[in-house]
Amino acid sequence: MAVANRNTVRAVVENRLAAELANDPVLPVVFHNMAYEPTPGSSWVQCLLSFGSGEYLTHGSTTDASNRVVGIVVLNVFTPLGVGAGANYTIAKRIRDLYNRVIVSGVYFDAPIGPEALGSPSPEGYFQTQVRVTFEFIEEL
């Protein structure tokens, strides 16, 4: 199935993550343009999706043509400071397994990168790692 609407792609990415993090242990997930005030000492995930470049797959007018569009999902995993990396890496593994080389509703996810520990977490007061997943989809005009 070809996906043409970027909002549809966004929903595929976000709904998959929200459904997984609603399972035990439940974790809050924050998406672009959402206000969130984390509870001190809690764990949570931030999901940031960006669309990147595209290329022609077929030539034609604005109809009967196809483009390949790429993007990236940046997933920031936050866990309490001072308790080691284990809990954070367990959450990151859940996320990696969710997107690792799967095709969901016409969105092709690549192998994830990370988790990579970040030296300057934002917001402060957490241990933060980052998992990045590139993806692509076909845009049919």
Phi, psi and omega in degrees: 000126178275141179252129181248340187257122181296331176293327176294317178297315178304315180296321178301312181295309186291318181295323178297315180292314181299320179295318180294316184281355172277349177278161181289130356282132182290135178230138174294143175233136183241132180250172177313142172062034176240131174284138179206131175244103184293147174284127179306136179081007181261170173249146180198168183231139175246131182243119180238120183247134178225141176265143182244221186282167176223165177216153178292134168259322176225149178263151180167190178279207180278004173231159180057039177224160182228145175235148170259125182243135179249160178203181179218143172249122176253120182244114179263125181252124182244130176224164182299148175286153170082009180239013180086177185268349187305311181297321180295314181293331176293317177295315180300324178295320176303317181291315178303314181297330183292325186244354189296102174055044178247161174243122182231117177050043177083005176256123182261113180264138178272179176293134181291157172249133178103181022279139175247127179288136179259133184287333181235084183296148177224112008283161178292162177094009180226157165271126186237132169239166181227133173244132179239138180226121174274155180212167175213159176208163180261126177258118179258128183266000000 
